[in-house]
Amino acid sequence: MEQAKKLLSWITYAKRPLTTAEICCALAVEPEGAEFDPENVPDVEDLVSVCAGLVVVDPESAVIRLVHYTTQEYFERIKEQWNPSAQLDIASTCLTYLCFDAFKTGSCSSDEEFEERLRQNEFLDYAAKHWGEHAVAVEDEVYELACSFLFHSGLVSSALQVSLAPGYRYENYSQWHPKGTTGLHMAARVGLFVVSKRVLSNDVQETAIAVNRKDSNGQTPLYLAAERGHKDMAELLLDKDADVNAQGGDYSNALQAASFRGYEQIVKLLLDKDANVNAQGGYYSNALYAASEKGHKQVVKLLLDKGADVNAKGGYYSNALQAASCGGHEQVVTLLLNKGADVNAQGGKYGYALQVASLGGHEQIVKLLLNKGADVNAQGGRRYDNALQAASYGGHEQIVKLLLNKGADVNAQGGKYGNTLQAASYGGHEQIVKLLLNKGADVNAQGGRYGNALQAASSRGHEQMVRLLVDKSADVNGQGGFYGNALQAASLNGHEQIVKLLLDLAADVNAQGGFYDNALQAASLKGHKQIVKLLEENGAH
């Protein structure tokens, strides 16, 4: 009966489904044991049997689970009354396992060694990744065991390597965990407030060193607590003189990390402790940008109220307004504009806010930006050059109409695709192409990677688009771009029907130019035998 109770408790409280191997290992762990004893591993069939039909083993995944979701719901509903000590038992089991002598040597130095460790220790993955979630519920009771784990650098390093290993494998994938992680870093990651409070109540000088120590990624315990949303932990560290403006980590500082995650109360706490609201650095450049990109309106408001520079430059999108526009966060865009954001600020891959909103298809934001004075013909960015080209490439017909009605230049030149018609043709957006042509787009405009719209459509195999452009007087022998002409583009990419169509329309089968010099050579290099035959039958040489 006791074995059944333990098994049902593990299944009910586990943070993810457990395999039979994992749960058998967990049940075999002895309190205060220093190593794993295989003799203690129970038989799976016996476990299933003692549960009297309540559990089953999935034959494909080997996951052991309750027989029906209603059974799972029932046990989750009564778990506190049914087995109030379960969380303590599970947390203790995880920590005991992580403290085994086998892991005191620290992290593995190679992928092969790491994989062998996981293979030989089948409960290690679960214990390393989820011990903290169980321990935070019973911190007082597991204090001694948690300290035994956290105060041993080798054990911490071993568990951290497992917990941060990515789900996909590549060379040295197991080595990307931060080195120099202390027990306090680990406690901050999982939010062990009670344990940390007791540990930090000792020597003042040692405490000051510990709270500001950085791992190899430049992360302090405060940074980790802020990034993971552990407000009590962050407050404790600040009370112990953690440097609120310490630099390091992907987000550069604790304020940016909390802002990106949307932890409003932690952001407020950090600002109240004099965090620099305009500190620069990290992937998102500053806290306002980070919060804006993720659409955290209340955090954005809080940062602006504390003096965040609404037009600060930096980051992939150059500024907060562009980041919010890209994400489609209309309320944040409104807030930023009302606080004086420059609607035409330039910078970043997409040039300015109107272009990135147009590319993303965020019609309401496009309207908002235009109403606030966005320049509909502004040039910029490293790909689309203007908003109309971006919207056309993205296939956003309503935005294209809106921009044209606001005076967008249908023949504006620039960007990877040279002009709007070429961008829409490349994307195969027939209705937009018709719209642009009706608005006066030059069907033979030159420029961009593909030289002209016909070559772009031909390279992508858009037969109906090719017919449409030709019907609108596209020059079937127009020269320019990477492929030199439409016939070469279609031949290289294996679009036989378009090759036939172009030849029927008197395309010059021996036209020279482009990367592959001529259509026959392009088709030959790619092994398109039928196209080679077709070209030769039409006089290619």
Buried (B, 14 or more C-beta within 10 A) or exposed (E): EEEBBBBBBBBBBBEEBBBBBBBBBBBBBEEEBEEBEEEEBBEBEEBBEBBEEBBBBEEEEBBBBBEEEEBBEBBEEEBEEBBEEBBBBBBBBBBBBBBBEBBBEBBBEEBEEBBEBBEEBBBBBBBBBBBBBBBBEBBEBBBEBBBBBBEBBEBBBBBBBBBBBEEEEEEEBBBEBBEEBBBBBBBBBBBBBBBBBBBBEEEEEEBBEBBBBBBEBBBBBBBBBBBBBBBEBBBBBBEBEBBBBBBBBBBBBBBBBBBBBBBBEBBBBBBEBEBBBBBBBBBBBBBBBBBBBBBBBEBBBBBBEBEBBBBBBBBBBBBBBBBBBBBBBBEBBBBBBEBEBBBBBBBBBBBBBBBBBBBBBBBEBBBBBBEBEBBBBBBBBEBBBBBBBBBBBBBBBEBBBBBBEBEBBBBBBBBBBBBBBBBBBBBBBBEBBBBBBEBEBBBBBBBBBBBBBBBBBBBBBBBEBBBBBBEBEBBBBBBBBBBBBBBBBBBBBBBBEBBBBBBEBEBBBEBEBBEBEBBBBBBBEBEBEEBBEBBBEBEBE
